[in-house]
Amino acid sequence: MFTAFARAFKTPDLRKKLLFTLGIIVIYRLGAHVPAPGVDYTKVQQCIDQADSGGLLGLMQMFSGGALLQITIFALGIMPYITASIILQLLTVVIPRLEALKKEGQSGTAKITQYTRYLTVALAVLQGTGLVATARSGALFQNCSVGSQIVADKSVFTTIIMVLTMTAGTAAVMWLGELITDRGIGNGMSILMFISIAATFPGALWAIKESGKLADGWIEFGTVILIGFVMVGLVVFVEQAQRRIPVQYAKRMIGRRSYGGTSTYIPLKVNQAGVIPVIFASSLLYIPALIVQFSNSQAGWATWITDNFVGQNEPFYMVAYFLLIVFFAFFYVAISFNPDEVADNMKKYGGFIPGIRAGRPTAEYLSYVLNRITWPGSLYLALIALVPTMALAGFGGANANFPFGGTSILIIVGVGLETVKQIESQLQQRNYEGFLR
């Protein structure tokens, strides 16, 4: 990986792209530290160490690179864009118009991208309003004595300005990501997501060292580093694993020319769903705690939810989390990969799987293989996601700051691998030597 980056900096046009990407990253990180108007930054710093970093709030905090609880202009980060992208992807299966646009190629994709931008802005307004309302009421930092004083001016005008500022910040982040995609290296949104997560690692690791009790925290610190390396190795191994379905294309004579007769394969990844099931499961499990928080009920059901679903180390929470990840893994694979469509396309262009008849038998075979490899993929996702809960249980359960969570490691490794592959492919194009020199 380091060799690829060194060679890339020696290539002038690649060096310009890398420096441009680094410049955008610097701007993004600077924006993540600029407080939103109307926020008392000194009181935020007093309360931020006492905030609850679990559940959906912790997920949003991670995706914002620590800017959410700081209530900065980039507090929402890229979370609205991620949510909008997932919603549009799910709606593509349900709404025929969106499905038709997806099949139109580049023009249809551009239209769906435009819809994603509009939905991102709408979600940013909703999430920004919720964040400002939570900060004004003091619910954002419930255990802090000055939590309700973070937003001193509670007038409607100040609230509107704060929401508009955060919405504009989300639009700016979206624009920066698209600039990286067009003029830099890699997928812009993925790069910004990578940077947001990586930015939280040093602080989280040092917090574990400071809160540790064995050998002044160095035992816990070393254990976390070791677990992190093991998880990275496991994730790289599984993310690269795939089942290759061989496909043979028959020869066709068109005029005097022969077409086809080639062999290829359909790569089916073991983790076909990516990190989406973990995000879905985390969001869904946060809803019961959210209902209890806003209802202020003392009934038996509210007490049961508080005892079993608020803390991430509770057995009921862990079992529900595990089962939901497995369910959403199968659900997302089912809507993102259509065996019937793949079989029809193969039949249209004269392709077939050796030993399997074209058409319906091919679709059934692809569905069978997909279900077989989704089982280990879903179990792997669930186990990786539960590592933060189980890893430091022996150290007093102080795992709230555990940085190598399933979502973070999956994104870090996935984006890193794809970016390096893209750099290597561009290097190969520029260093290719044919017969003519």
VOMI-903949 format. One record per residue (C-alpha): residue in three letters; x, y, z; residue number from 1. Coordinates in Angstrom, 3 decimals. Example, Ala and Ser with C-alpha at 12.3 -4.5 7.8 and 13.67 -1.06 7.14 Angstrom:
BEGIN
res / xx / yy / zz / n
ALA / 12.300 / -4.500 / 7.800 / 1 $
SER / 13.670 / -1.060 / 7.140 / 2 $
# end
This chain:
BEGIN
res / xx / yy / zz / n
MET / 0.000 / 0.000 / 0.000 / 1 $
PHE / 2.753 / 2.457 / 0.933 / 2 $
THR / 4.638 / 1.556 / -2.257 / 3 $
ALA / 1.560 / 2.430 / -4.306 / 4 $
PHE / 1.266 / 5.837 / -2.616 / 5 $
ALA / 4.991 / 6.522 / -3.119 / 6 $
ARG / 4.745 / 5.697 / -6.825 / 7 $
ALA / 1.591 / 7.798 / -7.111 / 8 $
PHE / 3.364 / 10.898 / -5.776 / 9 $
LYS / 6.040 / 10.428 / -8.429 / 10 $
THR / 3.385 / 10.633 / -11.176 / 11 $
PRO / 2.501 / 14.328 / -11.841 / 12 $
ASP / -1.239 / 14.019 / -12.586 / 13 $
LEU / -1.811 / 11.504 / -9.769 / 14 $
ARG / 0.149 / 13.734 / -7.408 / 15 $
LYS / -2.191 / 16.636 / -8.251 / 16 $
LYS / -5.236 / 14.451 / -7.538 / 17 $
LEU / -3.816 / 13.256 / -4.226 / 18 $
LEU / -2.907 / 16.776 / -3.113 / 19 $
PHE / -6.340 / 18.032 / -4.138 / 20 $
THR / -7.966 / 15.245 / -2.088 / 21 $
LEU / -5.772 / 16.083 / 0.913 / 22 $
GLY / -6.733 / 19.766 / 0.600 / 23 $
ILE / -10.451 / 18.931 / 0.646 / 24 $
ILE / -9.888 / 16.701 / 3.690 / 25 $
VAL / -8.182 / 19.582 / 5.528 / 26 $
ILE / -11.136 / 21.899 / 4.750 / 27 $
TYR / -13.571 / 19.238 / 5.954 / 28 $
ARG / -11.744 / 18.736 / 9.241 / 29 $
LEU / -11.491 / 22.503 / 9.819 / 30 $
GLY / -15.254 / 22.852 / 9.332 / 31 $
ALA / -15.802 / 20.093 / 11.884 / 32 $
HIS / -14.287 / 22.371 / 14.571 / 33 $
VAL / -16.134 / 25.624 / 13.774 / 34 $
PRO / -18.990 / 26.073 / 16.318 / 35 $
ALA / -22.485 / 26.776 / 15.040 / 36 $
PRO / -23.895 / 30.248 / 15.847 / 37 $
GLY / -25.700 / 30.516 / 19.185 / 38 $
VAL / -23.690 / 27.750 / 20.877 / 39 $
ASP / -21.705 / 28.348 / 24.062 / 40 $
TYR / -18.574 / 26.417 / 23.170 / 41 $
THR / -17.067 / 26.504 / 26.688 / 42 $
LYS / -20.147 / 24.775 / 28.156 / 43 $
VAL / -20.066 / 22.194 / 25.351 / 44 $
GLN / -16.504 / 21.306 / 26.335 / 45 $
GLN / -17.579 / 20.921 / 29.969 / 46 $
CYS / -20.318 / 18.461 / 29.044 / 47 $
ILE / -18.905 / 16.495 / 26.125 / 48 $
ASP / -16.952 / 14.017 / 28.271 / 49 $
GLN / -20.161 / 13.045 / 30.090 / 50 $
ALA / -22.201 / 12.358 / 26.952 / 51 $
ASP / -23.663 / 8.938 / 26.211 / 52 $
SER / -21.896 / 7.655 / 23.106 / 53 $
GLY / -24.011 / 4.553 / 22.551 / 54 $
GLY / -26.759 / 3.651 / 20.112 / 55 $
LEU / -27.708 / 5.798 / 17.157 / 56 $
LEU / -26.209 / 8.918 / 18.764 / 57 $
GLY / -22.806 / 7.231 / 18.908 / 58 $
LEU / -23.181 / 6.133 / 15.292 / 59 $
MET / -23.931 / 9.687 / 14.157 / 60 $
GLN / -21.093 / 11.011 / 16.307 / 61 $
MET / -18.721 / 8.599 / 14.573 / 62 $
PHE / -19.908 / 9.507 / 11.062 / 63 $
SER / -19.548 / 13.216 / 11.846 / 64 $
GLY / -15.956 / 12.782 / 13.009 / 65 $
GLY / -16.799 / 13.942 / 16.532 / 66 $
ALA / -18.516 / 17.128 / 15.276 / 67 $
LEU / -22.060 / 16.172 / 16.346 / 68 $
LEU / -21.640 / 16.633 / 20.096 / 69 $
GLN / -19.430 / 19.652 / 19.439 / 70 $
ILE / -22.473 / 21.197 / 17.639 / 71 $
THR / -20.370 / 22.624 / 14.813 / 72 $
ILE / -21.387 / 23.752 / 11.328 / 73 $
PHE / -20.562 / 20.227 / 10.064 / 74 $
ALA / -22.318 / 18.567 / 13.029 / 75 $
LEU / -24.573 / 16.434 / 10.822 / 76 $
GLY / -21.641 / 15.358 / 8.650 / 77 $
ILE / -22.489 / 12.952 / 5.857 / 78 $
MET / -25.168 / 11.059 / 7.808 / 79 $
PRO / -28.086 / 12.736 / 5.922 / 80 $
TYR / -26.476 / 11.782 / 2.598 / 81 $
ILE / -25.943 / 8.177 / 3.720 / 82 $
THR / -29.553 / 7.941 / 4.900 / 83 $
ALA / -30.850 / 9.491 / 1.657 / 84 $
SER / -28.764 / 7.087 / -0.445 / 85 $
ILE / -30.080 / 4.064 / 1.463 / 86 $
ILE / -33.690 / 5.289 / 1.186 / 87 $
LEU / -33.374 / 5.855 / -2.578 / 88 $
GLN / -31.790 / 2.436 / -3.016 / 89 $
LEU / -34.660 / 0.777 / -1.156 / 90 $
LEU / -37.280 / 2.802 / -3.042 / 91 $
THR / -35.742 / 1.748 / -6.362 / 92 $
VAL / -37.074 / -1.758 / -5.711 / 93 $
VAL / -40.544 / -0.472 / -4.763 / 94 $
ILE / -41.175 / 2.426 / -7.176 / 95 $
PRO / -41.223 / 1.419 / -10.899 / 96 $
ARG / -40.211 / 4.931 / -12.015 / 97 $
LEU / -36.966 / 4.775 / -10.043 / 98 $
GLU / -36.305 / 1.246 / -11.276 / 99 $
ALA / -36.724 / 2.448 / -14.861 / 100 $
LEU / -34.321 / 5.340 / -14.229 / 101 $
LYS / -31.721 / 2.925 / -12.849 / 102 $
LYS / -31.883 / 0.902 / -16.078 / 103 $
GLU / -31.424 / 3.978 / -18.298 / 104 $
GLY / -27.700 / 4.093 / -17.640 / 105 $
GLN / -25.757 / 7.272 / -16.987 / 106 $
SER / -28.667 / 9.682 / -17.532 / 107 $
GLY / -30.912 / 7.746 / -15.149 / 108 $
THR / -28.155 / 7.514 / -12.541 / 109 $
ALA / -27.653 / 11.288 / -12.744 / 110 $
LYS / -31.371 / 11.803 / -12.130 / 111 $
ILE / -31.334 / 9.498 / -9.088 / 112 $
THR / -28.261 / 11.368 / -7.794 / 113 $
GLN / -30.210 / 14.630 / -8.089 / 114 $
TYR / -33.103 / 13.134 / -6.097 / 115 $
THR / -30.571 / 11.983 / -3.484 / 116 $
ARG / -29.290 / 15.557 / -3.114 / 117 $
TYR / -32.799 / 16.955 / -2.596 / 118 $
LEU / -33.604 / 14.254 / -0.035 / 119 $
THR / -30.274 / 14.915 / 1.722 / 120 $
VAL / -31.162 / 18.585 / 2.229 / 121 $
ALA / -34.638 / 17.654 / 3.524 / 122 $
LEU / -33.195 / 15.126 / 5.967 / 123 $
ALA / -30.560 / 17.654 / 7.064 / 124 $
VAL / -33.334 / 20.107 / 7.973 / 125 $
LEU / -35.122 / 17.413 / 10.017 / 126 $
GLN / -31.986 / 16.130 / 11.743 / 127 $
GLY / -30.695 / 19.661 / 12.355 / 128 $
THR / -34.006 / 20.649 / 13.948 / 129 $
GLY / -33.904 / 17.562 / 16.160 / 130 $
LEU / -30.309 / 18.223 / 17.201 / 131 $
VAL / -30.962 / 21.884 / 18.037 / 132 $
ALA / -34.150 / 21.035 / 19.967 / 133 $
THR / -32.306 / 18.328 / 21.916 / 134 $
ALA / -29.421 / 20.713 / 22.708 / 135 $
ARG / -31.810 / 23.511 / 23.808 / 136 $
SER / -33.704 / 21.234 / 26.187 / 137 $
GLY / -30.504 / 19.868 / 27.746 / 138 $
ALA / -31.320 / 16.283 / 26.694 / 139 $
LEU / -28.156 / 16.093 / 24.578 / 140 $
PHE / -26.045 / 16.107 / 27.755 / 141 $
GLN / -28.419 / 14.750 / 30.402 / 142 $
ASN / -25.729 / 14.149 / 33.026 / 143 $
CYS / -24.242 / 17.638 / 32.728 / 144 $
SER / -25.338 / 20.413 / 35.097 / 145 $
VAL / -24.951 / 23.115 / 32.425 / 146 $
GLY / -26.404 / 21.005 / 29.596 / 147 $
SER / -29.484 / 23.204 / 29.249 / 148 $
GLN / -27.326 / 26.345 / 28.965 / 149 $
ILE / -25.443 / 25.295 / 25.836 / 150 $
VAL / -27.835 / 27.326 / 23.673 / 151 $
ALA / -28.304 / 30.486 / 25.731 / 152 $
ASP / -30.610 / 32.286 / 23.279 / 153 $
LYS / -33.661 / 30.066 / 22.816 / 154 $
SER / -35.510 / 32.420 / 20.460 / 155 $
VAL / -37.063 / 31.142 / 17.235 / 156 $
PHE / -34.716 / 33.301 / 15.133 / 157 $
THR / -31.586 / 31.743 / 16.684 / 158 $
THR / -33.024 / 28.252 / 16.243 / 159 $
ILE / -33.736 / 28.888 / 12.558 / 160 $
ILE / -30.230 / 30.271 / 12.012 / 161 $
MET / -28.671 / 27.212 / 13.672 / 162 $
VAL / -30.754 / 24.783 / 11.591 / 163 $
LEU / -29.983 / 26.653 / 8.351 / 164 $
THR / -26.276 / 26.719 / 9.212 / 165 $
MET / -26.156 / 22.956 / 9.821 / 166 $
THR / -28.158 / 22.294 / 6.650 / 167 $
ALA / -25.750 / 24.461 / 4.658 / 168 $
GLY / -22.879 / 22.575 / 6.296 / 169 $
THR / -24.341 / 19.262 / 5.119 / 170 $
ALA / -24.731 / 20.639 / 1.593 / 171 $
ALA / -21.110 / 21.832 / 1.708 / 172 $
VAL / -19.923 / 18.394 / 2.843 / 173 $
MET / -21.877 / 16.800 / -0.005 / 174 $
TRP / -20.275 / 19.238 / -2.464 / 175 $
LEU / -16.777 / 18.534 / -1.093 / 176 $
GLY / -17.370 / 14.807 / -1.523 / 177 $
GLU / -18.443 / 15.276 / -5.139 / 178 $
LEU / -15.351 / 17.409 / -5.789 / 179 $
ILE / -13.146 / 14.543 / -4.582 / 180 $
THR / -15.013 / 12.103 / -6.837 / 181 $
ASP / -14.631 / 14.363 / -9.900 / 182 $
ARG / -11.130 / 15.752 / -9.425 / 183 $
GLY / -9.483 / 13.648 / -6.734 / 184 $
ILE / -8.872 / 9.990 / -5.902 / 185 $
GLY / -11.560 / 7.536 / -4.846 / 186 $
ASN / -15.223 / 7.992 / -4.016 / 187 $
GLY / -15.597 / 11.360 / -2.286 / 188 $
MET / -18.283 / 10.394 / 0.213 / 189 $
SER / -16.428 / 7.226 / 1.154 / 190 $
ILE / -13.196 / 9.183 / 1.672 / 191 $
LEU / -14.932 / 11.715 / 3.945 / 192 $
MET / -16.552 / 8.854 / 5.860 / 193 $
PHE / -13.124 / 7.234 / 6.234 / 194 $
ILE / -11.615 / 10.482 / 7.566 / 195 $
SER / -14.507 / 11.071 / 9.986 / 196 $
ILE / -14.081 / 7.649 / 11.570 / 197 $
ALA / -10.273 / 7.717 / 11.603 / 198 $
ALA / -10.312 / 11.149 / 13.296 / 199 $
THR / -12.007 / 9.663 / 16.380 / 200 $
PHE / -9.442 / 6.864 / 16.870 / 201 $
PRO / -6.634 / 8.755 / 18.695 / 202 $
GLY / -8.965 / 10.329 / 21.268 / 203 $
ALA / -10.829 / 7.064 / 21.876 / 204 $
LEU / -7.605 / 5.094 / 22.307 / 205 $
TRP / -6.174 / 7.629 / 24.746 / 206 $
ALA / -9.457 / 7.699 / 26.703 / 207 $
ILE / -9.198 / 3.913 / 27.149 / 208 $
LYS / -5.629 / 4.308 / 28.401 / 209 $
GLU / -6.631 / 7.056 / 30.843 / 210 $
SER / -9.606 / 5.087 / 32.221 / 211 $
GLY / -7.677 / 1.814 / 32.504 / 212 $
LYS / -6.695 / 0.355 / 35.866 / 213 $
LEU / -4.071 / -2.242 / 34.961 / 214 $
ALA / -0.503 / -0.864 / 34.814 / 215 $
ASP / -1.820 / 2.697 / 34.495 / 216 $
GLY / -4.041 / 1.701 / 31.583 / 217 $
TRP / -1.314 / 0.376 / 29.302 / 218 $
ILE / -2.626 / -3.212 / 29.570 / 219 $
GLU / -6.044 / -2.149 / 28.309 / 220 $
PHE / -4.440 / 0.068 / 25.663 / 221 $
GLY / -2.280 / -2.769 / 24.341 / 222 $
THR / -5.214 / -5.193 / 24.413 / 223 $
VAL / -7.342 / -2.847 / 22.323 / 224 $
ILE / -4.521 / -2.373 / 19.791 / 225 $
LEU / -4.054 / -6.143 / 19.534 / 226 $
ILE / -7.796 / -6.736 / 19.101 / 227 $
GLY / -7.835 / -3.994 / 16.458 / 228 $
PHE / -5.098 / -5.672 / 14.407 / 229 $
VAL / -6.836 / -9.051 / 14.632 / 230 $
MET / -10.147 / -7.512 / 13.531 / 231 $
VAL / -8.540 / -5.677 / 10.611 / 232 $
GLY / -6.950 / -8.909 / 9.415 / 233 $
LEU / -10.256 / -10.783 / 9.730 / 234 $
VAL / -12.201 / -8.050 / 7.929 / 235 $
VAL / -9.667 / -7.851 / 5.082 / 236 $
PHE / -9.828 / -11.643 / 4.667 / 237 $
VAL / -13.638 / -11.797 / 4.584 / 238 $
GLU / -14.124 / -8.612 / 2.524 / 239 $
GLN / -11.841 / -9.997 / -0.180 / 240 $
ALA / -13.528 / -13.422 / -0.116 / 241 $
GLN / -15.919 / -14.148 / -2.955 / 242 $
ARG / -17.598 / -17.047 / -4.711 / 243 $
ARG / -16.928 / -16.910 / -8.437 / 244 $
ILE / -19.718 / -18.370 / -10.553 / 245 $
PRO / -18.238 / -19.394 / -13.950 / 246 $
VAL / -20.077 / -18.088 / -17.005 / 247 $
GLN / -19.519 / -19.240 / -20.585 / 248 $
TYR / -20.678 / -17.223 / -23.602 / 249 $
ALA / -21.511 / -19.097 / -26.808 / 250 $
LYS / -20.016 / -18.039 / -30.131 / 251 $
ARG / -22.223 / -16.032 / -32.461 / 252 $
MET / -21.654 / -15.256 / -36.144 / 253 $
ILE / -22.696 / -11.738 / -37.191 / 254 $
GLY / -21.803 / -11.294 / -40.848 / 255 $
ARG / -18.285 / -12.584 / -41.263 / 256 $
ARG / -17.270 / -11.902 / -37.688 / 257 $
SER / -17.437 / -14.235 / -34.705 / 258 $
TYR / -18.496 / -12.845 / -31.326 / 259 $
GLY / -18.565 / -14.453 / -27.897 / 260 $
GLY / -16.974 / -17.720 / -26.962 / 261 $
THR / -15.346 / -16.153 / -23.892 / 262 $
SER / -15.315 / -17.301 / -20.294 / 263 $
THR / -15.879 / -15.031 / -17.307 / 264 $
TYR / -17.404 / -15.234 / -13.843 / 265 $
ILE / -19.938 / -13.568 / -11.551 / 266 $
PRO / -18.210 / -12.501 / -8.299 / 267 $
LEU / -20.508 / -12.993 / -5.300 / 268 $
LYS / -18.949 / -11.515 / -2.159 / 269 $
VAL / -19.331 / -13.297 / 1.147 / 270 $
ASN / -20.313 / -9.955 / 2.702 / 271 $
GLN / -22.590 / -8.840 / -0.115 / 272 $
ALA / -24.538 / -6.419 / 2.118 / 273 $
GLY / -21.552 / -4.425 / 3.376 / 274 $
VAL / -22.100 / -2.293 / 6.468 / 275 $
ILE / -25.785 / -1.518 / 5.773 / 276 $
PRO / -27.255 / -4.226 / 8.109 / 277 $
VAL / -25.245 / -2.867 / 11.056 / 278 $
ILE / -26.556 / 0.669 / 10.428 / 279 $
PHE / -30.141 / -0.564 / 10.111 / 280 $
ALA / -29.928 / -2.653 / 13.294 / 281 $
SER / -28.353 / 0.177 / 15.327 / 282 $
SER / -30.991 / 2.646 / 14.183 / 283 $
LEU / -33.875 / 0.278 / 14.926 / 284 $
LEU / -32.636 / -0.606 / 18.429 / 285 $
TYR / -32.333 / 3.071 / 19.308 / 286 $
ILE / -36.067 / 3.648 / 18.755 / 287 $
PRO / -37.298 / 2.005 / 22.045 / 288 $
ALA / -34.837 / 4.060 / 24.118 / 289 $
LEU / -35.897 / 7.189 / 22.217 / 290 $
ILE / -39.589 / 6.514 / 22.953 / 291 $
VAL / -38.882 / 6.068 / 26.668 / 292 $
GLN / -36.739 / 9.227 / 26.741 / 293 $
PHE / -39.444 / 11.457 / 25.269 / 294 $
SER / -42.421 / 9.816 / 27.002 / 295 $
ASN / -40.970 / 10.186 / 30.546 / 296 $
SER / -43.157 / 7.258 / 31.537 / 297 $
GLN / -42.613 / 5.284 / 34.745 / 298 $
ALA / -44.736 / 2.333 / 33.619 / 299 $
GLY / -43.522 / -1.248 / 33.716 / 300 $
TRP / -42.836 / -1.417 / 29.972 / 301 $
ALA / -40.687 / 1.719 / 30.124 / 302 $
THR / -38.677 / 0.315 / 33.040 / 303 $
TRP / -38.176 / -2.989 / 31.192 / 304 $
ILE / -36.910 / -1.184 / 28.060 / 305 $
THR / -34.585 / 0.975 / 30.167 / 306 $
ASP / -33.166 / -2.070 / 31.955 / 307 $
ASN / -32.716 / -4.233 / 28.844 / 308 $
PHE / -32.242 / -1.998 / 25.779 / 309 $
VAL / -30.532 / 1.200 / 26.908 / 310 $
GLY / -27.233 / -0.388 / 27.931 / 311 $
GLN / -25.378 / -2.068 / 25.064 / 312 $
ASN / -23.938 / -4.757 / 27.331 / 313 $
GLU / -27.390 / -6.079 / 28.296 / 314 $
PRO / -28.111 / -9.672 / 27.120 / 315 $
PHE / -31.462 / -8.752 / 25.521 / 316 $
TYR / -29.828 / -5.905 / 23.581 / 317 $
MET / -26.990 / -8.132 / 22.339 / 318 $
VAL / -29.317 / -10.932 / 21.230 / 319 $
ALA / -31.675 / -8.505 / 19.465 / 320 $
TYR / -28.715 / -6.754 / 17.825 / 321 $
PHE / -27.322 / -10.074 / 16.584 / 322 $
LEU / -30.638 / -11.275 / 15.162 / 323 $
LEU / -31.447 / -7.939 / 13.498 / 324 $
ILE / -28.073 / -7.829 / 11.733 / 325 $
VAL / -28.599 / -11.349 / 10.375 / 326 $
PHE / -32.128 / -10.449 / 9.227 / 327 $
PHE / -31.122 / -7.193 / 7.542 / 328 $
ALA / -28.170 / -8.901 / 5.832 / 329 $
PHE / -30.561 / -11.308 / 4.079 / 330 $
PHE / -33.069 / -8.512 / 3.461 / 331 $
TYR / -30.560 / -6.156 / 1.851 / 332 $
VAL / -29.007 / -8.892 / -0.306 / 333 $
ALA / -32.492 / -9.880 / -1.484 / 334 $
ILE / -33.313 / -6.344 / -2.688 / 335 $
SER / -29.866 / -5.460 / -4.068 / 336 $
PHE / -29.164 / -8.620 / -6.092 / 337 $
ASN / -31.882 / -9.925 / -8.395 / 338 $
PRO / -31.079 / -13.465 / -9.644 / 339 $
ASP / -33.929 / -13.369 / -12.198 / 340 $
GLU / -32.584 / -10.186 / -13.774 / 341 $
VAL / -29.032 / -11.542 / -13.913 / 342 $
ALA / -30.254 / -14.813 / -15.462 / 343 $
ASP / -32.295 / -12.939 / -18.081 / 344 $
ASN / -29.315 / -10.750 / -19.042 / 345 $
MET / -27.098 / -13.815 / -19.371 / 346 $
LYS / -29.672 / -15.549 / -21.574 / 347 $
LYS / -30.081 / -12.436 / -23.739 / 348 $
TYR / -26.355 / -12.311 / -24.554 / 349 $
GLY / -25.902 / -16.067 / -24.941 / 350 $
GLY / -24.314 / -16.730 / -21.563 / 351 $
PHE / -24.802 / -19.780 / -19.379 / 352 $
ILE / -23.370 / -21.418 / -16.285 / 353 $
PRO / -21.726 / -24.775 / -17.201 / 354 $
GLY / -24.014 / -27.593 / -16.162 / 355 $
ILE / -27.011 / -25.273 / -15.529 / 356 $
ARG / -29.716 / -24.565 / -18.101 / 357 $
ALA / -30.316 / -20.935 / -19.050 / 358 $
GLY / -33.363 / -19.071 / -17.742 / 359 $
ARG / -35.231 / -20.128 / -14.634 / 360 $
PRO / -32.784 / -22.904 / -13.529 / 361 $
THR / -29.940 / -20.345 / -13.628 / 362 $
ALA / -31.908 / -17.915 / -11.435 / 363 $
GLU / -32.676 / -20.707 / -8.931 / 364 $
TYR / -29.013 / -21.743 / -8.846 / 365 $
LEU / -27.841 / -18.157 / -8.250 / 366 $
SER / -30.422 / -17.735 / -5.489 / 367 $
TYR / -29.282 / -20.999 / -3.866 / 368 $
VAL / -25.600 / -19.983 / -3.929 / 369 $
LEU / -26.405 / -16.484 / -2.669 / 370 $
ASN / -28.345 / -17.829 / 0.315 / 371 $
ARG / -25.512 / -20.241 / 1.155 / 372 $
ILE / -22.824 / -17.543 / 1.241 / 373 $
THR / -25.047 / -14.951 / 2.953 / 374 $
TRP / -25.250 / -17.099 / 6.087 / 375 $
PRO / -21.528 / -16.908 / 6.953 / 376 $
GLY / -21.487 / -13.273 / 5.795 / 377 $
SER / -24.335 / -12.287 / 8.114 / 378 $
LEU / -22.857 / -14.176 / 11.081 / 379 $
TYR / -19.503 / -12.507 / 10.452 / 380 $
LEU / -21.166 / -9.073 / 10.418 / 381 $
ALA / -23.024 / -9.772 / 13.660 / 382 $
LEU / -19.896 / -11.003 / 15.455 / 383 $
ILE / -17.808 / -8.046 / 14.267 / 384 $
ALA / -20.525 / -5.619 / 15.409 / 385 $
LEU / -20.648 / -7.184 / 18.887 / 386 $
VAL / -16.889 / -6.977 / 19.467 / 387 $
PRO / -17.070 / -3.534 / 21.213 / 388 $
THR / -19.528 / -4.974 / 23.715 / 389 $
MET / -17.605 / -8.153 / 24.463 / 390 $
ALA / -13.958 / -7.125 / 23.981 / 391 $
LEU / -13.422 / -5.113 / 27.163 / 392 $
ALA / -15.977 / -6.867 / 29.354 / 393 $
GLY / -13.100 / -8.222 / 31.426 / 394 $
PHE / -11.895 / -4.689 / 32.176 / 395 $
GLY / -14.929 / -3.505 / 34.072 / 396 $
GLY / -17.098 / -3.128 / 30.974 / 397 $
ALA / -15.480 / 0.178 / 30.022 / 398 $
ASN / -16.120 / -0.287 / 26.344 / 399 $
ALA / -18.024 / 2.869 / 25.457 / 400 $
ASN / -14.907 / 4.343 / 23.878 / 401 $
PHE / -13.824 / 1.161 / 22.106 / 402 $
PRO / -12.800 / 2.507 / 18.682 / 403 $
PHE / -12.559 / -0.722 / 16.697 / 404 $
GLY / -16.286 / -1.309 / 16.379 / 405 $
GLY / -17.817 / -3.328 / 13.590 / 406 $
THR / -19.113 / -0.358 / 11.610 / 407 $
SER / -15.886 / 1.639 / 11.858 / 408 $
ILE / -13.571 / -1.249 / 10.948 / 409 $
LEU / -15.754 / -2.337 / 8.009 / 410 $
ILE / -15.776 / 1.178 / 6.567 / 411 $
ILE / -12.090 / 1.876 / 7.233 / 412 $
VAL / -10.929 / -1.385 / 5.630 / 413 $
GLY / -13.415 / -1.269 / 2.742 / 414 $
VAL / -12.646 / 2.322 / 1.737 / 415 $
GLY / -8.904 / 1.789 / 2.195 / 416 $
LEU / -8.872 / -1.284 / -0.048 / 417 $
GLU / -10.953 / 0.379 / -2.778 / 418 $
THR / -8.836 / 3.542 / -2.765 / 419 $
VAL / -5.573 / 1.605 / -3.028 / 420 $
LYS / -7.024 / -0.509 / -5.861 / 421 $
GLN / -8.014 / 2.653 / -7.721 / 422 $
ILE / -4.528 / 4.158 / -7.310 / 423 $
GLU / -2.887 / 0.926 / -8.477 / 424 $
SER / -5.160 / 0.677 / -11.524 / 425 $
GLN / -4.290 / 4.229 / -12.577 / 426 $
LEU / -0.590 / 3.513 / -12.062 / 427 $
GLN / -0.853 / 0.427 / -14.260 / 428 $
GLN / -2.511 / 2.466 / -17.013 / 429 $
ARG / 0.315 / 5.006 / -16.974 / 430 $
ASN / 3.165 / 2.508 / -16.696 / 431 $
TYR / 1.868 / 0.080 / -19.308 / 432 $
GLU / 4.393 / -0.693 / -22.044 / 433 $
GLY / 3.070 / -2.174 / -25.251 / 434 $
PHE / 4.820 / -3.242 / -28.445 / 435 $
LEU / 5.380 / 0.367 / -29.491 / 436 $
ARG / 7.561 / 2.454 / -27.139 / 437 $
# end
